[in-house]
Amino acid sequence: MESLAIIAEFNPFHTGHARLIRQVRQAAGPEAAIVIIMSGAFVQRGEPAFFDKWHRAAWAIDGGADVVIELPAVYALSSAAGFAQGGVTLAARLGCQALACGVEGGTAADFLSLARRAEGLTACLKAAKKASAGQQLTDALMAAAPDEARLLQQPNALLAFEYARAMLKQEQPLAFLPLPRQGRHGNTGLGAAFASASALRQAMRCSGTAAACRP
């Protein structure tokens, strides 16, 4: 394997991200290039990143990555589907042979199976007044494949699903490498070995003002 991509925000870079890069290195081998496709000054939901892209890129390199490429803002600020489509397309254009990400559960086969089901269902769904297109699709997948679709209740697995959908649209298919993550995405505690980015952001807010610490 010559090169493998990780799409990320690293907002901020933490021990879980470093662990993911180590896992990818073990899977890809010492000669493979680990390419980080990272959001720049702004991240999803339009928030400014806690640290500038230069610091975050440097931390990724220190953590074992070989190169960091900026994800254009139009994708970085998009929905999960747009974020995934932009990142996967850029990975493919850069010549990466595979894409890795951290997930709460599920295998590459699970996510690709759901992605193929979604492509078949999307053509049958009509816009509804009471539900978004994404919610319609999730509901349809739960009805068609409830065991697999339960994965989509977790945020990282939902993003992995969007990566799989984007990968199916590429002319040259990428190998998919979802790896088990440690810790929960929304965990706000700092006591665990792998504190989440949410916990770190909350701690940094608290260091500036006591009001930010209130539940």
N, C-alpha and C positions, 0 to 999 in steps of 0.2 A: 504494500500500500504506500503510495508516494506522498499523499497529503490528505489530511482529514480536518474538517471544519467544526468549530463550535460557535454557535450564534449566542450572543450574550449581551447583558447590560453591565455586569460587574459593578453594581451600584449599592455598596462598594464591593470590591474584590475581597473574598474571605476564604476561610479554611476549606469550606465545602467546594468552592471553585478550584482551589489548588488540588484538592483530592480528585475532582473530576479530570483535571489535566493529567494527573499522575495515572489514573485509570486508563485514559486514552493512550498515553505513552506506552503503558504496559501492553495494551491491545494492539497498537499500531507498530510498535517496534522502534528502536532508537534512530533509524534512518528516516522515518516518516516526518513530514513537516506538519506541525499542528498550527492551523490557521484560525485565529479568533476574528469573528465578524462581530464588531461591537458598536453599540449605540454611541453617539457622540455627546454633545453638550446636553441634549434632552433625551428623556426616556419615555416609555409608554405612559399614557394618560397626560402627556404634555408637561410633566414635571422636570425641572432642571436636575441634572445628576448632582449627587452630593460632592463629588470630586470631579475635576476637569478630566477630559479624555486622555490627556497626556499622562497624568498620574495613573489612571486606571489601566492604560495600555502598558505602562512600565511595570506595574504590579503583575499583570498577566505574563509578561516576558520573564520576570523574576520567578513566577510560579511555574515556568516550564514551557510556555508557548514559544513558537518560533517567529511569528509575525502577527500583527494586529491590523486589520483593515476596518475602516469606519463604515458602518451601515448608514446609507443616506437617510437624512431626517424624515423624508416622506414615508419611509418604511418604519423607522424607529418610533415614530409617533402614531403609527397606524394601529388597527385592531390586531388581535392575535393572528388572524389569517393574513393580514397585510404584512405584519412583522415577519411571519414565517416565509411568505412568498418572496419578499425582498431578500431575506437572508439566504434562503436556499438557492434562489436564482443567482445571487452573487457568488455563492460557494461553487456552483456549477460552472459559472463563467470563469472563475479563477482556476478551474481545472482540478478541484478537489474530487477525490474518489469516494469519500464517505462523509457522513455527518454524525456527530455524537451529541448527546444531551443527557441530562440527569432527569430521572423520573421516579415517582413514588412506587410504581409498579407497572407491569406489562412488558412485553417483548416486542422486537421489531415486527414479528409476524402479526401480533395483535394490532399494532397501530396501522400497518399497511393494509390489513384486512378491513379495519374500520374505514380507512381512507377510500378503499375501493367501493365499499358499501355506500359511503357518502356520495361518491361521484354518481352512482346509480340513483340515489334518492333525490339529489339536488334537482335533477331535471323534472321530478314529479311534484316538487313542493311549490306552492304558490305563496306570494306575499300575504301575510295575515296582519290584521290590524292590532291584535292583542299580543303578538309575539314577534321577536326579531327573527331574522333568517337563521341566525346561529342557534337560537333556542328551538326553532322548528326542526332544524337538522338534528340537534341533540335528542329531542323527543322522538323523532323518527328512528334514530339509531337505537335508542333504548327499547323501542317496540320491536325492531327487527333483530337485534343482537344484544339482549340485556346483559349477559355476562361480560362481554367485551366492552360494551358502552359504559359500564360502571367505572371504568378507568377514567372517564372524562369528568368525573366529579372532583378530580385532583388537578390543581393548576398547572403543574409541570407536565403531567400526562396529557392534559388538554392541549398544551403547546406542542408536545410531541406529535399528537394527532394532526395538528395543522402543518407541522414539518412534513409528515408522511403525505398529506394531501398535496403539498407543494412539490414534493419529490416526484410524485406520479406525473406531474406536468412537464418534467424536464426531458429534453431529447436524449440525453445521456443519463441513465439512472444512477443515483448515488446509493452506496450501501448505507444502511441505517444502523446506528449503534446506540440504542438507549441503555443507560447504565443506572443502577439503583443509587438514589441519593440518600444521604444521611440527614436526619432531622426533618422537621415539617416547615413548609414554605411560610406559614403565618406565625410561627413560634416567635414570641417576643422576649423570651428569656435568654440570658447570656451565660447561663451555667453549663450548658451542654458543650460537648467537644466541637460541634459544628453549629455555631450560631447562625441564624438566618440573616439575610440582608435586611429584612424587616426589623429584626431585633437591633441590628447595628444602627440602622437609620433612626430608630426611636431613641436609642441611647445617645446618639449625637444631638438629636433635638433637645433631649433632656439636659445635656451639658450646657445648652445655651439659655434655656428658660424653664423654670419649674412648671409653668402652665402646660408645656408640651408633654409633661410626664403624666398628666391626669388621664385616667381611662376614658 
